[in-house]
Structures are given as C-alpha cells and as structure tokens.
Amino acid sequence: MMTDLFSALRAFTSDWFTTRNYVSLLAGVPALLGVACVGLIVGMSAPKSVQLKRYDQYQRAGVAAMQVDDYARAKLWFERALQIRPDEPRVQLALAEATHHDGEPEVAIKILQDVIAKGDRGTAAKAALLAVKIRINALPDAENDAQRGALLQSSEAFARIALEKAPESRDAAGALAQILAQTGRVDVAIETLEPIATQHRDFYVTLAHLAAANRDPGSAKRYAENAVQFLKPQIAIQPNNFNVRSALANMLQQTGDFNEATRLLNDGMRLANDEQKELLSEVYVGIALREFDRLSDETYSLQILQKQLALLDQMLKFRPDNLKVMARLARMVGAYEFLDEKYEAHLKQSLTETPYPETIHLILGTYYAKAEQFDEALFHLEAAYRSELKSATLMNNLAWVIIATQPQEADRALTLVEAAIKLRPTDPDLISTRAEILFKQQRWDAARNDFESILGRVENQKQVHERLAVIYDKLGKGDIAELHRSKSQ
C-alpha cells in the first residue's frame, strides 16, 4: 500500500530519490564533445600544471560521456581523473553514478561507502542518498522477501546516514520517511517529516496522505489545511502547473471541500493538453473514490445514494475499467440487498431526476441479474449499452444475461465478452463468461481451454469441474471426466 502511496505523491512533491546530477557537481564544467584526443596519463614526473590540465580534461570527458549515456566511457575518464587526484569526492560521486548506470550497483555502493567515510558532511550526505537510490531501484528485481528486506534495511541505513550528515536536508528526510512508511512504520515516518515541514511546506501534502493511510482523519485534515495554505498561492502564480493543481485538489478533498476540488480540476481540464487531461482525470478518480467511501460511512438515504451515483457516473466516464471503480459499482449493487424494495424504488426515482441514466441502468441491470430476474436485467443492461458507456463489466454482464435468456443470440454474446476480455485480458470472471458461451455452443475444445485456465481463480469451482466433466466426456476422455466429476460433488 505504501509503495502506491509514494509513487502517487512523487507527481507533486519533491522527488526524494532523484539525486542531484552528480556530474553537474563538477564545478559547472561544460560538456566538451571533442575530447577523444586526450592522451594517456604520463608519469608523475610530468609538471604539476600538466597533471591538473589532464585532470580537468578527463573529468570534462566523463561529463560529456554521461550526457550521451555512454557510462562505460564515462567510468574510464573518471577513473583516469582519480588517478591524478584520488580523493576528489565530486569525481568519486560521478564515478559511482556512472558505475551504477553501467550495471554494477555493488561496485558503485563500495565507492559511495568510501566517500561517506572520507568526505565532508555535505558530500557524505549526497553519497548516502545516491546509495539509497541504488538500493530502492533494485527492489523490483528482488528474488524473495528476504532479499527485499535486506535491500530495504540497507536503504534505511543509508537514509539515516544522509539525515545525520545533513539534518536540514529535505531529500534525506523524505527518503527515510518513504522507507519507514514502506515498511509499515507510518507513525515514525510522520515524526521524521513533521519537523522539516515547517521549512519545506510542500511536505504537508505527504503528511496528509500518510495520516490518512494511518487512519488518523483528524491529523490528515490538519496537515491538508496547511498544505492548502501553501498550494493556493502556488496555483495562482502557476495555473498551468498540473502537478500543483492535482496536489491542491487532493488536499481540498481531504479538508472536506470536494466541490472546490472538482471545480479546480475542471478548470484545469480547459487548460490541459491530452496528456495533462489524463493526469487530472486520474486525480479526479482518486479523490472521487475517497469521497464515495466517506459517503458510504454515512446513514443511507436517497440523497446519499444520488451523490454516490453522481460520483460513480463520473468515474465510469473517466476510467470505465478501473478495478477500484468496479469495486464501488459492486458495492452499490450489493450493499443494500436487504433493502430491496426501498433501494429499487430509489434507483428508479433517480432515473427521473439525474442526468446520468446509463449508470443507473447499469446498476439496475446488474442488480436484477444477481436476483436472476433476467428479463428486467436485459432491459436495463441493453439501455446502458446503447449509451456511450462501454465498460468491460457492462459488456460481460450483458453477454451473461443474453446467453441466459436468448441462447440463439450466442454469437452476439460471444462478441460482447471478447470485447470485454480485450480490455481486461486476465480477468477470470470474463473468461468464465466466455467459457460458458462456448460450452453452450458445444465448442468443446475451446470451452475446455477457458475453463481450465480459471481453475482455482473463480469462486464456484464445483461448477467449473462439472462443466469440465461434461466436456471431457464429449471429447472421449472418460477417465479425466471422472476425475473432474469427483471434484464437483
């Protein structure tokens, strides 16, 4: 959970692990691309001025190689520079960066450990942060939990060194807080960031998310209010900064001002290009999910239902196949199943009062399908499908109802569910629907393939074994059919 949280936060807070471009630390050295003619190091008998000139040429050549991603050549030049001045920490940092990018992270770590041991506090902090970056980058390739734990432990140790060497460093505090949160110590992460947030107020955004993840709504709201005070002037100065706009919308929702958050995102949509609109719509879905859940905690009423319908409608338009959105749809279909008559009446009343009938038709259709009232289900799902709403869930549910009520329309049902599978190719529920259609079409081998692919992945395993028993009988494999039949009892 924490990994997702922080990957989202990186869009609008400081990138803790984007360490400074260490080659740029080489005193503003310009990139010299024509340095291939630099000669080899001569003996120590060469005049000191000649050695220093070559040192300067070598580090310039390393910078040039880094700028074109030629890390092997960059290593060569930095190593030559260090032969002349072995204890130059800026060049050691650059060598570590090049070595890391050249696929030798452990060698890079050893170089950085040497810098940490011998460098001044500022340089040591930079080296420790680069070591954190290397360890964090290795996490996706961890082969098991033990290896992942060791990487996190090592990254935490380096982050603590960075913060010890530079207590005022936002990057060091942020790095340590991320690791703490990622390892479940959210309280300690908050304690780490709180002192530094008074100077670096954008950290209030992070603190608000951490407190919310820690199920502390009071603190989350307090941090969010501080973040809003910081971000509002920023958006006034930079209306086209969509990362700031997204952060402010998130914080406004956490303070309880969802309408203002929505207005802010809608204003941004008018300024945004297609890529920026994707970012804003993703942010909208995120805050709408939280608002939906907040409403779910309130006492049920028609007004609450209609607010949730409005949120669901917008989320379906932005992200029709987002699994979290689908989970809220399922909750609306099933949450009030013991209030059947009242809930049904409220949904139908909402059809006459709201501008999003397709969403209500989808909910009603799914609701009736669960109750096996297939004629009603077919009416409402067809109505939803005739709108612009084309989610995988809608197409799957419509295909299921068609095959249950109109088996002669099996080809249409198959077309619908295959379109749904293109949107969510590994979803076992969609594959189950296709398997059922193929079974009814007596396409035994294709049905067998689908049913076998969902064994252990859907709830009703007995029915899957029943179907496979019939299929293997049809394919002339009675012994395998009996094995499936025994598991369907």
C-alpha positions as CSV (number, residue, x, y, z in Angstrom):
1,M,0.0,0.0,0.0
2,M,2.7,2.4,0.9
3,T,4.5,1.9,-2.4
4,D,1.4,3.0,-4.3
5,L,1.0,6.0,-2.0
6,F,4.5,7.3,-2.5
7,S,4.6,6.6,-6.3
8,A,1.5,8.8,-6.5
9,L,3.0,11.5,-4.3
10,R,6.1,11.8,-6.5
11,A,3.9,13.5,-9.1
12,F,3.5,16.6,-6.9
13,T,6.2,16.6,-4.1
14,S,9.9,16.6,-4.3
15,D,11.4,13.5,-5.9
16,W,13.4,12.3,-3.0
17,F,15.4,9.7,-4.9
18,T,16.2,11.9,-7.9
19,T,19.6,12.7,-6.5
20,R,21.4,15.7,-7.9
21,N,23.0,15.0,-11.2
22,Y,26.4,14.3,-9.7
23,V,28.3,15.0,-12.9
24,S,26.9,18.6,-12.7
25,L,28.8,18.9,-9.4
26,L,32.0,19.1,-11.3
27,A,32.1,22.8,-10.9
28,G,29.8,23.7,-13.8
29,V,32.1,22.0,-16.3
30,P,30.7,22.5,-19.8
31,A,30.3,19.4,-22.0
32,L,33.2,19.1,-24.3
33,L,32.4,16.5,-27.0
34,G,35.7,16.8,-28.8
35,V,37.9,15.3,-26.1
36,A,38.7,11.9,-27.7
37,C,42.1,13.0,-28.4
38,V,43.1,13.4,-24.8
39,G,46.3,11.5,-24.2
40,L,47.1,8.8,-21.6
41,I,48.4,9.7,-18.2
42,V,52.1,10.3,-18.2
43,G,54.3,9.5,-15.3
44,M,54.3,11.5,-12.1
45,S,57.4,13.3,-13.3
46,A,55.2,15.5,-15.5
47,P,54.8,19.0,-14.3
48,K,52.0,19.6,-11.8
49,S,50.3,22.1,-14.1
50,V,50.2,19.4,-16.9
51,Q,48.7,16.9,-14.5
52,L,46.0,19.3,-13.4
53,K,45.2,20.2,-17.0
54,R,44.8,16.5,-17.8
55,Y,42.7,16.0,-14.7
56,D,40.4,18.8,-15.9
57,Q,40.3,17.2,-19.4
58,Y,39.4,13.8,-18.0
59,Q,36.6,15.0,-15.9
60,R,35.2,17.0,-18.8
61,A,35.4,13.9,-21.0
62,G,33.5,12.0,-18.3
63,V,30.8,14.6,-18.2
64,A,30.4,14.5,-22.0
65,A,30.1,10.7,-21.9
66,M,27.4,10.9,-19.2
67,Q,25.4,13.3,-21.2
68,V,25.2,10.8,-24.1
69,D,24.6,7.9,-21.7
70,D,27.9,6.3,-22.5
71,Y,28.5,5.1,-19.0
72,A,31.4,2.7,-19.7
73,R,33.4,5.5,-21.3
74,A,32.4,7.9,-18.5
75,K,33.8,5.4,-16.0
76,L,37.1,5.3,-17.9
77,W,37.5,9.1,-17.9
78,F,36.5,9.5,-14.2
79,E,38.9,6.7,-13.2
80,R,41.8,8.4,-15.0
81,A,40.9,11.7,-13.3
82,L,41.0,9.9,-9.9
83,Q,44.5,8.5,-10.7
84,I,45.7,12.1,-10.6
85,R,43.6,13.3,-7.7
86,P,42.4,10.1,-5.8
87,D,40.5,11.9,-3.1
88,E,38.3,14.2,-5.1
89,P,34.8,13.4,-3.8
90,R,32.9,15.1,-6.6
91,V,34.6,12.8,-9.2
92,Q,34.1,9.8,-6.9
93,L,30.3,10.5,-6.8
94,A,30.3,10.9,-10.6
95,L,32.1,7.6,-11.0
96,A,29.6,5.9,-8.6
97,E,26.7,7.2,-10.7
98,A,28.3,6.0,-14.0
99,T,29.1,2.6,-12.4
100,H,25.6,2.2,-11.2
101,H,24.1,3.0,-14.7
102,D,26.7,0.7,-16.3
103,G,25.1,-2.3,-14.4
104,E,27.5,-2.6,-11.4
105,P,25.4,-1.4,-8.4
106,E,27.5,-3.2,-5.8
107,V,30.7,-1.7,-7.1
108,A,29.0,1.7,-7.0
109,I,27.9,1.1,-3.4
110,K,31.6,0.4,-2.4
111,I,32.7,3.7,-4.0
112,L,30.0,5.5,-2.1
113,Q,30.9,3.9,1.2
114,D,34.4,5.3,0.7
115,V,33.0,8.8,0.0
116,I,30.8,8.6,3.1
117,A,33.8,7.6,5.3
118,K,36.2,10.2,3.9
119,G,34.1,13.1,2.6
120,D,32.8,16.2,4.3
121,R,29.3,16.1,5.7
122,G,27.6,17.5,2.6
123,T,29.4,15.2,0.2
124,A,28.8,12.2,2.5
125,A,25.0,13.0,2.6
126,K,24.9,13.1,-1.2
127,A,26.8,9.8,-1.4
128,A,24.4,8.2,1.1
129,L,21.3,9.5,-0.9
130,L,22.8,8.0,-4.1
131,A,23.2,4.7,-2.3
132,V,19.6,4.9,-1.2
133,K,18.6,5.4,-4.8
134,I,20.6,2.4,-5.9
135,R,19.0,0.1,-3.3
136,I,15.5,1.3,-4.0
137,N,16.0,0.8,-7.7
138,A,16.9,-2.8,-7.0
139,L,13.7,-3.6,-5.1
140,P,11.7,-4.7,-8.2
141,D,14.3,-7.3,-9.0
142,A,14.4,-8.8,-5.5
143,E,14.0,-12.6,-5.8
144,N,12.3,-13.2,-2.5
145,D,11.1,-11.5,0.7
146,A,14.5,-11.9,2.4
147,Q,16.3,-10.2,-0.4
148,R,13.8,-7.4,-0.5
149,G,14.0,-7.0,3.3
150,A,17.8,-6.8,3.1
151,L,17.6,-4.1,0.4
152,L,15.1,-2.0,2.5
153,Q,17.3,-2.4,5.6
154,S,20.4,-1.2,3.7
155,S,18.5,1.7,2.1
156,E,17.2,2.7,5.6
157,A,20.7,2.7,7.0
158,F,22.0,4.9,4.2
159,A,19.0,7.3,4.6
160,R,19.7,7.6,8.3
161,I,23.4,8.5,7.5
162,A,22.2,11.1,5.0
163,L,19.9,12.7,7.6
164,E,22.6,12.5,10.3
165,K,25.1,14.3,8.0
166,A,22.6,16.8,6.8
167,P,19.7,17.2,9.3
168,E,18.2,20.1,7.3
169,S,18.0,18.1,4.1
170,R,14.6,17.6,2.6
171,D,15.8,14.8,0.4
172,A,17.3,12.9,3.3
173,A,14.1,13.3,5.4
174,G,11.9,12.3,2.5
175,A,14.0,9.3,1.7
176,L,13.9,8.0,5.3
177,A,10.2,8.7,5.6
178,Q,9.4,6.7,2.4
179,I,11.3,3.7,3.6
180,L,9.7,3.8,7.0
181,A,6.2,4.0,5.5
182,Q,7.0,1.3,3.0
183,T,8.0,-1.0,5.9
184,G,4.8,-0.2,7.9
185,R,6.2,2.4,10.3
186,V,3.9,5.2,9.3
187,D,4.0,6.9,12.8
188,V,7.8,7.1,12.6
189,A,7.6,8.4,9.1
190,I,5.3,11.2,10.2
191,E,7.6,12.0,13.1
192,T,10.5,12.2,10.7
193,L,8.8,14.7,8.3
194,E,6.9,16.9,10.8
195,P,9.9,19.0,12.0
196,I,11.1,19.7,8.5
197,A,7.6,20.5,7.1
198,T,7.7,24.0,8.7
199,Q,10.6,24.9,6.4
200,H,9.5,22.8,3.4
201,R,5.8,23.2,3.5
202,D,5.1,21.0,0.5
203,F,5.8,18.1,2.8
204,Y,2.4,18.8,4.4
205,V,0.9,17.1,1.3
206,T,2.9,14.0,2.1
207,L,2.0,14.2,5.8
208,A,-1.7,14.4,5.0
209,H,-1.6,11.3,2.9
210,L,0.4,9.4,5.5
211,A,-2.0,10.4,8.2
212,A,-4.9,9.3,6.0
213,A,-3.2,6.0,5.4
214,N,-2.7,5.7,9.1
215,R,-6.4,6.1,9.7
216,D,-6.0,9.4,11.5
217,P,-8.6,11.7,9.9
218,G,-8.0,14.5,12.4
219,S,-4.3,14.8,11.7
220,A,-4.9,14.2,7.9
221,K,-7.3,17.2,7.8
222,R,-4.9,19.4,9.8
223,Y,-2.0,18.6,7.5
224,A,-4.2,19.1,4.5
225,E,-5.3,22.5,5.7
226,N,-1.6,23.5,6.0
227,A,-1.0,22.1,2.5
228,V,-3.9,24.1,1.0
229,Q,-2.5,27.3,2.5
230,F,0.8,26.6,0.8
231,L,-0.5,25.4,-2.5
232,K,-3.2,28.0,-3.2
233,P,-0.7,30.9,-3.8
234,Q,1.4,28.5,-6.0
235,I,-1.5,27.7,-8.3
236,A,-2.4,31.4,-8.6
237,I,1.2,32.0,-9.8
238,Q,1.4,28.8,-12.0
239,P,-2.1,28.0,-13.2
240,N,-0.6,25.6,-15.8
241,N,1.3,23.6,-13.3
242,F,-0.9,20.5,-13.3
243,N,1.2,18.7,-10.6
244,V,0.4,21.6,-8.2
245,R,-3.2,21.6,-9.3
246,S,-3.5,17.9,-8.7
247,A,-1.9,18.2,-5.2
248,L,-4.3,21.0,-4.3
249,A,-7.3,19.1,-5.4
250,N,-6.2,16.1,-3.3
251,M,-5.8,18.3,-0.2
252,L,-9.1,20.1,-0.7
253,Q,-10.9,16.8,-0.7
254,Q,-9.2,15.8,2.5
255,T,-10.3,19.1,4.1
256,G,-13.9,18.2,3.1
257,D,-14.2,20.6,0.2
258,F,-14.8,18.1,-2.6
259,N,-16.8,20.6,-4.7
260,E,-13.9,23.1,-4.7
261,A,-11.5,20.2,-5.6
262,T,-13.8,19.2,-8.5
263,R,-14.0,22.8,-9.7
264,L,-10.2,23.1,-9.6
265,L,-9.8,20.0,-11.8
266,N,-12.5,21.1,-14.2
267,D,-10.8,24.4,-14.7
268,G,-7.5,22.6,-15.3
269,M,-9.2,20.4,-18.0
270,R,-9.8,23.6,-20.0
271,L,-6.1,24.5,-19.9
272,A,-4.7,21.0,-20.4
273,N,-3.4,19.0,-23.3
274,D,-4.4,15.3,-23.8
275,E,-1.5,14.0,-21.6
276,Q,-2.3,16.5,-18.8
277,K,-6.0,15.6,-19.0
278,E,-5.1,12.0,-18.3
279,L,-3.3,13.2,-15.1
280,L,-6.2,15.3,-14.0
281,S,-8.8,12.6,-14.7
282,E,-6.7,10.1,-12.7
283,V,-6.6,12.5,-9.8
284,Y,-10.3,13.0,-10.1
285,V,-11.0,9.3,-9.8
286,G,-8.7,9.1,-6.8
287,I,-10.5,11.8,-4.8
288,A,-13.9,10.6,-6.0
289,L,-13.2,7.2,-4.6
290,R,-12.3,8.7,-1.3
291,E,-15.5,10.8,-1.3
292,F,-17.6,7.8,-2.3
293,D,-16.2,5.9,0.7
294,R,-16.8,8.8,3.0
295,L,-20.4,8.9,1.9
296,S,-20.7,5.1,2.5
297,D,-19.9,5.7,6.2
298,E,-23.0,8.0,6.5
299,T,-26.5,6.7,7.1
300,Y,-28.2,5.5,3.9
301,S,-30.7,7.9,2.3
302,L,-31.9,8.8,-1.2
303,Q,-29.6,11.9,-1.1
304,I,-26.6,9.9,-0.2
305,L,-27.4,7.4,-3.0
306,Q,-27.7,10.1,-5.5
307,K,-24.4,11.7,-4.5
308,Q,-22.8,8.3,-4.9
309,L,-24.5,7.8,-8.3
310,A,-23.1,11.1,-9.5
311,L,-19.6,10.1,-8.4
312,L,-19.8,6.7,-9.9
313,D,-21.0,8.1,-13.2
314,Q,-18.1,10.5,-13.5
315,M,-15.6,7.8,-12.5
316,L,-17.0,5.4,-15.1
317,K,-16.7,8.1,-17.8
318,F,-13.0,8.7,-16.9
319,R,-12.0,5.1,-16.0
320,P,-14.6,2.6,-17.1
321,D,-12.5,-0.4,-16.3
322,N,-10.6,0.8,-13.2
323,L,-10.9,-2.1,-10.7
324,K,-11.4,0.2,-7.8
325,V,-14.3,1.9,-9.6
326,M,-15.7,-1.6,-10.4
327,A,-15.5,-2.4,-6.7
328,R,-17.6,0.6,-5.9
329,L,-20.1,-0.5,-8.6
330,A,-20.3,-3.9,-7.0
331,R,-20.8,-2.3,-3.6
332,M,-23.7,-0.2,-5.0
333,V,-25.3,-3.3,-6.5
334,G,-24.9,-5.4,-3.3
335,A,-24.6,-3.0,-0.4
336,Y,-28.3,-2.6,0.2
337,E,-29.5,-6.1,-0.7
338,F,-31.6,-6.3,2.5
339,L,-33.4,-3.0,1.5
340,D,-34.5,-4.4,-1.9
341,E,-37.8,-2.6,-2.3
342,K,-36.6,0.7,-0.9
343,Y,-33.3,0.6,-2.8
344,E,-35.0,-0.4,-6.1
345,A,-37.5,2.4,-5.7
346,H,-34.7,4.9,-5.0
347,L,-32.8,3.8,-8.1
348,K,-35.9,4.1,-10.3
349,Q,-36.7,7.5,-8.8
350,S,-33.1,8.6,-9.5
351,L,-33.7,7.7,-13.2
352,T,-36.2,10.6,-13.4
353,E,-34.0,13.1,-11.5
354,T,-30.4,12.7,-12.6
355,P,-28.5,13.4,-15.9
356,Y,-26.7,10.0,-15.9
357,P,-29.3,7.3,-16.6
358,E,-26.8,4.9,-18.2
359,T,-25.0,4.4,-14.8
360,I,-28.3,3.8,-13.1
361,H,-29.3,1.3,-15.9
362,L,-26.0,-0.5,-15.3
363,I,-26.6,-0.8,-11.6
364,L,-30.3,-1.9,-12.0
365,G,-29.3,-4.4,-14.7
366,T,-26.6,-5.9,-12.6
367,Y,-28.9,-5.9,-9.6
368,Y,-31.6,-7.8,-11.4
369,A,-29.1,-10.2,-12.9
370,K,-27.9,-11.1,-9.4
371,A,-31.6,-11.7,-8.5
372,E,-32.0,-13.8,-11.7
373,Q,-34.7,-11.5,-12.9
374,F,-33.2,-11.8,-16.4
375,D,-35.8,-10.0,-18.4
376,E,-35.5,-6.9,-16.3
377,A,-31.7,-7.3,-16.3
378,L,-31.7,-7.5,-20.1
379,F,-33.8,-4.3,-20.5
380,H,-31.6,-2.2,-18.3
381,L,-28.2,-3.6,-19.5
382,E,-29.3,-3.0,-23.1
383,A,-30.2,0.6,-22.2
384,A,-26.8,1.1,-20.6
385,Y,-25.0,-0.4,-23.6
386,R,-26.8,1.9,-26.0
387,S,-25.2,4.9,-24.2
388,E,-21.6,5.8,-24.5
389,L,-20.7,3.7,-21.5
390,K,-18.7,0.7,-22.8
391,S,-17.0,-0.9,-19.8
392,A,-15.8,-4.5,-19.7
393,T,-18.2,-5.1,-16.7
394,L,-21.2,-3.9,-18.7
395,M,-20.3,-6.0,-21.8
396,N,-19.7,-9.1,-19.7
397,N,-22.9,-8.8,-17.7
398,L,-24.9,-8.2,-20.9
399,A,-23.3,-11.2,-22.5
400,W,-24.2,-13.3,-19.5
401,V,-27.8,-12.3,-19.5
402,I,-28.1,-12.7,-23.3
403,I,-26.9,-16.3,-23.1
404,A,-29.2,-17.0,-20.2
405,T,-32.3,-15.6,-21.9
406,Q,-31.6,-15.7,-25.7
407,P,-29.3,-18.7,-26.4
408,Q,-30.0,-18.2,-30.1
409,E,-28.0,-14.9,-29.7
410,A,-24.9,-16.7,-28.5
411,D,-22.7,-15.2,-31.3
412,R,-23.6,-11.7,-30.1
413,A,-22.9,-12.6,-26.5
414,L,-19.5,-14.0,-27.6
415,T,-18.7,-10.8,-29.5
416,L,-19.5,-8.8,-26.4
417,V,-17.5,-10.8,-23.9
418,E,-14.5,-11.0,-26.3
419,A,-14.5,-7.2,-26.5
420,A,-14.6,-7.1,-22.7
421,I,-11.6,-9.5,-22.5
422,K,-9.6,-7.3,-24.8
423,L,-10.0,-4.6,-22.1
424,R,-9.2,-6.9,-19.2
425,P,-7.4,-10.0,-20.7
426,T,-6.6,-11.8,-17.5
427,D,-9.9,-11.3,-15.6
428,P,-11.2,-14.8,-14.7
429,D,-14.8,-13.7,-14.4
430,L,-14.8,-12.5,-18.1
431,I,-13.1,-15.7,-19.2
432,S,-15.7,-17.7,-17.2
433,T,-18.5,-16.0,-19.2
434,R,-16.8,-16.8,-22.5
435,A,-16.3,-20.4,-21.4
436,E,-20.0,-20.7,-20.6
437,I,-21.0,-19.3,-24.0
438,L,-18.5,-21.7,-25.8
439,F,-20.0,-24.6,-23.7
440,K,-23.5,-23.8,-24.8
441,Q,-22.3,-23.6,-28.4
442,Q,-20.8,-27.1,-28.0
443,R,-17.3,-25.8,-28.9
444,W,-15.8,-28.3,-26.6
445,D,-12.1,-27.8,-27.0
446,A,-12.3,-24.0,-26.8
447,A,-14.5,-24.2,-23.8
448,R,-12.1,-26.7,-22.2
449,N,-9.2,-24.3,-22.6
450,D,-11.1,-21.4,-20.9
451,F,-12.5,-23.5,-18.1
452,E,-9.1,-25.0,-17.3
453,S,-7.5,-21.5,-17.3
454,I,-9.8,-20.4,-14.5
455,L,-9.4,-23.4,-12.2
456,G,-8.6,-22.0,-8.7
457,R,-9.3,-18.4,-9.9
458,V,-13.1,-18.2,-9.5
459,E,-15.4,-18.8,-6.5
460,N,-17.7,-21.5,-8.0
461,Q,-15.1,-24.3,-8.5
462,K,-17.7,-27.1,-8.4
463,Q,-19.5,-25.7,-11.5
464,V,-16.1,-25.4,-13.4
465,H,-15.4,-29.1,-12.6
466,E,-19.0,-30.1,-13.6
467,R,-18.5,-28.3,-17.0
468,L,-15.1,-29.9,-17.5
469,A,-16.5,-33.4,-16.7
470,V,-19.1,-33.0,-19.5
471,I,-16.5,-31.6,-21.9
472,Y,-14.1,-34.5,-21.4
473,D,-16.9,-37.0,-21.9
474,K,-17.7,-35.3,-25.2
475,L,-14.0,-35.4,-26.1
476,G,-13.9,-39.1,-25.4
477,K,-11.7,-38.8,-22.3
478,G,-13.8,-40.6,-19.7
479,D,-11.0,-41.1,-17.2
480,I,-10.3,-37.4,-16.9
481,A,-14.1,-36.7,-16.9
482,E,-14.5,-38.9,-13.8
483,L,-11.7,-37.1,-12.0
484,H,-13.5,-33.7,-12.6
485,R,-16.8,-35.3,-11.7
486,S,-15.5,-36.4,-8.3
487,K,-14.3,-32.9,-7.6
488,S,-17.7,-31.4,-8.4
489,Q,-19.5,-33.4,-5.7
